[in-house]
Amino acid sequence: MTLAPRLDLRQSQSLVMTPQLKQAIGLLQLSNLELEAVLMDAAAANPLLRVSGQEGEVEKKIDPKSEEPAEAGAPGGESALDLAPESLDRDRDTGDFGDFSSSGAGGSGFDGDFSDFASGGGPTLSEHLHEQLYLVHGTPEQMFIARQIIGRLDEAGYLTVPLEELANDLGVSRGDAETALRMVQSLEPTGVGARDLAECISLQLAERDRLDPCITLMLNNLDLLAKGNFAQLKRMCRADDEDLAQMIADIRSCDPRPGHMFGVEPAPPVVPDVLVRGGGVSGWLVSLNRENLPRLVVDRAYHARVSPSCRDKAASSWLGEQLADANRLVRALDQRQRTILTVAREIVRRQEGFFLRGVSALVPLTRREVAEATELHESTVSRVTANKFLHCPRGCFELRFFFASGVSSSGGADPSIDQGAASAEAVKAAIKTLIDAEPADAILSDDALVTELKKQGYEIARRTVAKYREAAGLGSSVQRRRQKALARAG
């Protein structure tokens, strides 16, 4: 066998992403605010692109009983969804009736004002503490030291300078420095002015009257807690499993960085990309938000003026490329809008119960199901639902919120629960309702919650109840019993 170079012809197939496909995919996963910045950059780079005002509103009215969207303005028929306000149930989580006849952002009279989604900035930690310091009684020297301590706190609210060094720098006694430090530690937020994590947690637990000798001993051995050495902690604290779990839960409920909420940049406003409104007897009205979606057009008049002046081949070729790029971008934007509306329409159709009755009526939904119904790829549905928000009479929600996992359900006595499966969010809402209604002398354990949920038709295990309860920010039966006992005593 000899080795020698030779030439062979082979035929093969490969999937190559064209620049047009890459551009369409990139635009699809952008929110409206991000898209606006991209369009502005494109208009600045291409002389044939012009941003002219806002995009005309693209709307679709959804008839839940029909496979095709009803024409905007078409009269409702027998298949139209009745959205009479009296047919809506109270939202079990928010208490909102969802009155579609009211004006403003909460009803069908939605005026497009999104100012309520914006959050303003607040004072810095230093400013917040200095304002409170005027209400604290102390000698002028102690007030001076306290102001110096506040000035040396880090962003998390900790005093990183040793107190002895601070006293020497200011030329005061150690006792006066400690007194001033206690003045700072008495300010809000609780835990500010601590010198380490253990002291920060101790200050917060002392305010809740939870700083007993056992938990103090645990705080002095936080390294064992970090390593998960629970057996040694139980021996040191002389506590059983339940008491140890309660102490760990109390420690975890504390804020290790009490100053982090101050001096931060204000969160950007949440501007929805899709609007869902009640269309009376004509069904749901699903539309793109036109408040922040500019209209991109190809300036063909300018192209007609400059085209005759392109006398050489290079200039004519460049102008042709710019025109092709502009047309391609406009087509990609049109396809993006249609795709978003198609997916949003299917979500509204599948989650009709949520818009009528609230989160308790959410049903399990996957991206694969929406992809099969809309004849899109699952990755396309994932890109559509990324970084996009939907505004409806019940509030503003991320599109991903409507894709909820499910648990087994038999319907039970609640007619709003579909047979076969129920959304995890619906189960969380049911758990919250049961816990809110429990009397102080009959706190429901996780096992009791399982029994009550089965009566409502939810087939769910105890560990799942505990997971959902913790995810909803609800304490254990021991925590709730102590909290309600303290509330009754107060």
C-alpha positions in Angstrom: 0.0 0.0 0.0 1.5 3.3 -1.1 0.7 6.7 0.4 0.3 9.5 -2.1 -1.8 12.7 -2.3 -4.8 12.7 -4.5 -8.0 14.8 -5.3 -11.5 13.5 -4.5 -14.9 15.0 -5.2 -17.4 14.5 -2.4 -21.0 15.7 -2.0 -22.4 16.5 1.5 -25.1 18.6 3.1 -24.7 21.0 6.0 -26.9 23.4 7.8 -25.4 27.0 7.6 -26.9 30.0 9.3 -27.1 32.8 6.8 -26.7 36.4 7.9 -30.4 37.0 7.4 -31.3 34.1 9.7 -28.8 35.3 12.3 -30.3 38.7 12.2 -33.9 37.4 12.5 -33.0 35.2 15.5 -31.2 38.1 17.2 -34.1 40.5 16.8 -36.6 37.9 18.0 -35.1 37.5 21.5 -34.8 41.3 22.1 -37.3 43.2 24.2 -38.9 46.4 22.8 -36.5 48.6 24.7 -33.5 46.7 23.4 -35.0 46.6 19.9 -35.3 50.4 19.9 -31.6 50.8 20.5 -30.8 48.4 17.7 -33.0 50.2 15.3 -31.5 53.5 16.1 -28.0 52.2 15.5 -29.2 50.6 12.2 -30.7 53.9 11.1 -27.6 55.8 11.9 -25.4 53.4 9.9 -27.7 53.0 6.9 -28.8 56.3 5.1 -31.8 54.6 3.5 -33.4 53.7 6.8 -35.5 56.2 8.6 -37.2 56.0 12.0 -40.6 57.7 11.6 -42.7 57.9 14.8 -44.1 54.8 16.3 -45.3 51.6 14.8 -49.0 51.3 14.1 -50.6 49.0 16.6 -50.9 45.5 15.4 -53.9 43.8 17.1 -55.6 40.5 17.2 -58.8 39.7 18.9 -58.8 36.2 20.3 -61.9 34.1 20.3 -61.0 31.2 22.7 -63.5 28.8 21.0 -62.2 29.5 17.5 -58.9 28.5 15.9 -58.7 31.8 14.0 -58.5 35.3 15.5 -61.6 37.3 15.1 -61.3 40.4 13.0 -60.8 43.6 14.9 -64.1 45.4 15.2 -66.1 42.3 14.1 -69.3 41.8 16.1 -69.3 39.0 18.6 -71.2 35.9 17.9 -72.1 32.8 19.9 -68.5 31.7 20.0 -67.2 34.9 21.4 -66.0 35.0 25.0 -68.3 36.7 27.4 -66.2 39.1 29.5 -69.0 40.7 31.5 -67.4 42.1 34.7 -69.9 40.2 36.9 -68.6 36.9 35.4 -65.2 37.5 36.8 -64.1 36.0 40.1 -62.0 37.7 42.7 -58.3 37.1 42.2 -57.5 34.7 45.1 -54.0 36.1 45.5 -54.4 39.9 44.9 -58.0 40.3 45.8 -58.5 42.1 42.5 -61.9 41.7 40.8 -60.2 42.5 37.4 -63.0 44.9 36.4 -62.6 45.4 32.6 -64.9 48.3 32.6 -62.7 50.5 34.7 -60.2 53.0 33.2 -56.5 53.1 33.6 -53.9 50.4 33.4 -56.1 47.9 35.3 -59.0 47.7 32.8 -60.0 47.9 29.2 -59.5 51.7 29.2 -55.8 51.2 29.3 -54.2 54.5 28.3 -50.6 53.3 27.8 -49.2 55.1 30.8 -46.4 52.9 32.3 -45.2 55.4 34.9 -46.4 53.0 37.7 -43.8 50.4 36.6 -40.9 52.7 37.3 -39.1 52.7 40.6 -37.3 55.8 41.8 -34.0 56.1 43.6 -33.7 56.6 47.3 -31.2 58.1 49.7 -27.8 56.6 50.3 -27.1 54.6 53.5 -25.1 57.5 55.0 -27.9 60.0 54.3 -30.5 57.5 55.8 -28.5 57.0 59.0 -27.7 60.7 59.4 -31.4 61.6 59.3 -32.1 59.1 62.1 -29.1 60.3 64.2 -30.8 63.6 64.9 -33.5 61.7 66.8 -31.0 59.9 69.1 -30.0 61.5 72.4 -26.3 61.7 73.2 -23.6 64.1 74.1 -22.0 66.3 71.4 -18.9 64.1 71.6 -20.8 60.9 71.1 -22.8 62.4 68.2 -19.5 63.4 66.6 -18.1 59.9 67.0 -21.3 58.4 65.6 -21.1 60.5 62.5 -17.5 59.4 62.0 -18.6 55.8 62.3 -21.3 56.2 59.8 -18.8 57.7 57.4 -16.6 54.7 57.7 -19.3 52.0 57.0 -18.9 50.0 53.8 -21.7 49.5 51.2 -23.1 46.5 53.2 -23.3 48.5 56.4 -20.4 46.9 58.2 -17.7 48.8 60.2 -14.5 47.4 58.8 -12.2 49.6 60.8 -11.2 48.2 64.3 -12.9 50.2 67.0 -9.6 50.7 68.9 -8.0 52.2 65.7 -11.0 54.4 65.2 -10.8 55.7 68.8 -7.1 56.4 68.5 -7.7 58.3 65.2 -10.3 60.5 66.8 -8.5 60.9 70.1 -11.4 59.6 72.2 -11.7 56.8 74.7 -12.7 53.3 73.9 -15.8 53.6 76.1 -17.1 56.6 74.2 -16.4 54.9 70.9 -18.4 51.8 72.0 -21.3 54.0 73.2 -21.4 55.8 69.8 -21.3 52.5 68.0 -24.3 51.2 70.0 -26.1 54.4 68.9 -25.4 53.6 65.3 -26.4 50.0 65.7 -29.8 51.2 67.1 -30.6 52.8 63.8 -32.5 51.3 60.9 -31.9 49.0 59.1 -31.2 46.7 61.9 -27.7 45.1 61.7 -26.0 48.2 60.4 -22.8 49.1 62.2 -21.9 45.4 62.9 -18.3 44.5 62.8 -18.8 40.9 61.5 -21.5 38.6 60.2 -22.2 37.1 63.6 -22.8 40.5 65.2 -25.0 41.6 62.3 -27.3 38.6 62.7 -27.2 38.9 66.5 -28.6 42.5 66.3 -31.4 41.4 64.0 -32.3 38.4 66.2 -32.2 40.5 69.3 -34.8 42.9 67.8 -37.1 39.9 67.2 -36.4 38.6 70.7 -34.9 35.4 69.3 -31.4 35.8 70.7 -31.3 33.1 73.3 -28.1 31.4 74.6 -28.4 28.4 72.2 -28.6 30.5 69.1 -25.8 32.8 70.4 -23.6 29.7 70.8 -24.4 28.8 67.2 -23.5 32.3 66.0 -20.2 31.9 67.7 -19.6 28.8 65.6 -20.8 29.9 62.2 -17.9 28.0 60.6 -19.5 24.7 61.8 -22.8 25.8 60.3 -21.1 26.7 57.0 -19.5 23.2 56.9 -22.8 21.5 57.6 -21.6 19.9 60.8 -25.0 19.7 62.3 -24.2 16.8 64.7 -21.6 18.8 66.5 -23.9 21.8 66.7 -26.7 19.8 68.2 -24.3 18.5 70.9 -23.0 22.0 71.6 -26.4 23.6 71.7 -28.1 20.6 73.4 -30.9 20.9 70.8 -33.0 18.3 68.9 -33.5 18.2 65.2 -36.6 20.5 65.2 -34.9 23.1 67.4 -31.8 23.1 65.3 -33.8 23.5 62.1 -35.7 26.4 63.7 -32.5 28.2 64.7 -31.0 27.7 61.3 -34.1 29.0 59.7 -34.0 32.1 62.0 -30.4 32.8 61.0 -31.2 32.4 57.3 -34.1 34.8 57.6 -31.7 37.6 58.6 -30.2 40.0 56.1 -26.4 39.6 55.9 -26.0 42.9 54.1 -28.4 45.4 55.7 -27.0 48.3 53.7 -27.3 46.8 50.3 -30.7 48.4 49.6 -29.3 51.9 49.8 -27.2 53.9 47.3 -28.0 51.6 44.4 -29.0 52.6 40.9 -32.8 52.7 40.5 -34.2 49.7 38.6 -35.2 50.3 35.0 -39.0 50.6 34.4 -40.7 47.4 33.3 -42.4 48.2 30.0 -44.6 45.4 28.6 -44.1 44.2 25.1 -47.6 42.7 24.7 -50.9 44.2 25.8 -54.0 42.0 26.6 -57.3 43.8 27.0 -60.9 42.7 27.4 -62.7 43.2 24.1 -66.2 42.7 25.4 -68.2 40.1 23.5 -65.5 40.0 20.8 -63.0 38.3 23.0 -59.5 39.2 24.1 -57.6 41.9 22.3 -53.8 41.0 22.0 -51.6 43.7 20.6 -48.0 44.8 20.6 -47.1 47.8 22.7 -46.7 50.7 20.4 -45.6 53.1 23.1 -41.9 52.3 22.6 -41.8 50.5 19.2 -40.5 52.9 16.5 -41.5 52.5 12.9 -38.6 51.7 10.6 -39.2 52.5 6.9 -37.0 52.5 3.8 -36.5 56.0 2.4 -37.1 55.2 -1.3 -37.4 58.8 -2.2 -33.9 59.4 -1.0 -32.7 56.4 -2.9 -34.3 57.7 -6.1 -32.5 61.0 -5.7 -29.0 59.7 -5.0 -29.1 56.7 -7.4 -28.4 58.8 -10.6 -25.3 60.3 -9.0 -23.7 56.9 -8.5 -21.6 57.0 -11.7 -19.0 54.3 -10.8 -19.6 50.6 -10.1 -18.4 50.7 -6.5 -20.8 53.5 -5.4 -23.7 51.8 -7.2 -22.9 48.5 -5.6 -22.7 50.0 -2.2 -26.0 51.8 -2.6 -27.6 48.5 -3.7 -26.3 46.7 -0.6 -27.7 49.3 1.7 -31.1 49.0 0.0 -31.0 45.2 0.3 -30.0 45.5 4.0 -32.8 47.9 4.7 -35.4 45.8 3.1 -34.1 42.7 4.9 -34.3 44.4 8.3 -37.8 45.7 7.7 -38.9 42.2 6.7 -37.3 40.7 9.8 -39.1 43.2 12.0 -42.4 42.3 10.4 -41.8 38.6 10.9 -40.8 39.3 14.5 -44.1 41.1 15.3 -46.1 38.3 13.7 -44.2 35.6 15.6 -44.7 37.4 19.0 -48.4 37.9 18.4 -48.8 34.3 17.3 -47.2 33.0 20.5 -48.9 35.5 22.8 -52.3 34.6 21.2 -51.7 30.9 21.9 -50.7 31.7 25.5 -53.8 33.8 26.1 -55.9 31.0 24.6 -54.3 28.3 26.8 -54.3 30.3 30.0 -57.8 31.8 29.6 -58.7 30.7 33.2 -55.9 32.9 34.6 -57.2 36.0 33.0 -60.7 35.3 34.3 -60.0 33.9 37.8 -56.4 34.6 38.7 -53.3 32.6 39.4 -55.3 29.8 41.0 -56.6 28.9 37.5 -53.2 28.6 35.8 -52.8 25.3 34.0 -49.6 23.5 33.2 -48.1 24.7 29.9 -44.8 23.9 28.1 -43.1 25.6 25.3 -43.3 22.4 23.3 -47.1 22.5 23.4 -47.2 26.1 22.2 -44.6 25.3 19.5 -46.8 22.4 18.2 -49.9 24.6 18.2 -48.3 27.5 16.4 -46.2 25.3 14.1 -43.0 27.0 15.3 -39.8 25.4 16.6 -39.5 25.1 20.4 -36.4 27.3 20.4 -38.3 30.0 18.6 -40.9 30.0 21.3 -38.2 30.2 23.9 -36.7 33.2 22.2 -40.0 34.9 21.9 -40.7 34.5 25.6 -37.3 35.7 26.7 -37.1 39.2 28.3 -40.7 40.1 27.3 -43.6 41.1 29.5 -47.3 40.9 29.0 -49.7 43.5 30.6 -53.3 42.5 31.3 -55.9 43.7 33.8 -54.4 41.5 36.5 -51.0 43.2 36.2 -47.7 42.9 34.3 -46.2 39.4 34.0 -43.2 38.0 32.2 -44.2 35.7 29.3 -42.3 32.9 31.0 -44.6 33.1 34.0 -47.4 31.4 32.0 -45.2 28.3 31.4 -45.8 26.5 34.7 -45.1 23.0 35.8 -48.0 20.8 36.9 -49.0 18.4 39.6 -51.6 15.7 39.5 -55.2 16.9 40.1 -58.5 15.2 40.3 -60.6 18.3 40.2 -62.2 17.8 43.6 -64.8 20.1 44.8 -63.3 23.1 43.0 -64.8 23.4 39.5 -62.0 25.8 38.5 -59.4 23.0 38.7 -59.1 21.0 35.5 -59.1 17.2 35.6 -55.7 15.6 35.2 -53.2 18.4 36.2 -52.9 21.7 38.0 -50.3 24.4 37.8 -47.7 24.7 40.4 -48.6 28.4 40.9 -52.2 27.3 41.5 -51.0 24.9 44.2 -48.9 27.7 45.8 -52.0 29.9 45.8 -54.1 27.2 47.4 -51.4 26.6 50.1 -51.3 30.3 50.8 -55.1 30.5 51.1 -55.1 27.6 53.6 -52.3 29.1 55.7 -53.9 32.6 55.8 -57.2 31.1 57.0 -55.7 28.9 59.8 -56.5 29.9 63.3 -53.7 30.7 65.8 -54.6 27.7 68.0 -54.8 25.2 65.0 -51.7 25.7 62.9 -51.6 23.3 59.9 -48.6 21.1 59.6 -47.3 20.0 56.1 -49.1 16.7 56.6 -52.4 18.5 57.4 -51.8 20.7 54.3 -51.5 17.6 52.2 -54.9 16.4 53.5 -56.6 19.7 52.9 -55.1 19.9 49.4 -56.4 16.4 48.5 -59.9 17.5 49.5 -59.5 20.2 46.8 -58.3 17.7 44.3 -54.6 18.2 44.4 -52.6 15.0 44.6 -49.3 16.2 46.1 -46.6 14.8 48.3 -45.6 16.3 51.6 -42.1 17.2 50.4 -43.7 19.0 47.5 -45.9 20.9 49.8 -42.8 22.0 51.9 -41.0 23.1 48.7 -43.9 25.1 47.4 -44.5 26.6 50.9 -40.9 27.7 51.2 -40.9 29.1 47.6 -44.0 31.2 48.5 -42.1 32.6 51.5 -44.3 30.9 54.1 -42.8 29.6 57.3 -43.0 26.2 58.8 -45.8 25.3 61.3 -43.4 26.0 64.2 -42.5 29.5 62.9 -46.1 30.4 62.2 -47.2 29.2 65.6 -44.6 31.4 67.3 -45.4 34.4 65.1 -49.1 34.2 65.8 -48.5 33.6 69.5 -46.4 36.8 69.6 -49.1 38.7 67.6 -51.8 37.6 70.1 -49.6 38.6 73.0 -48.9 42.0 71.5 
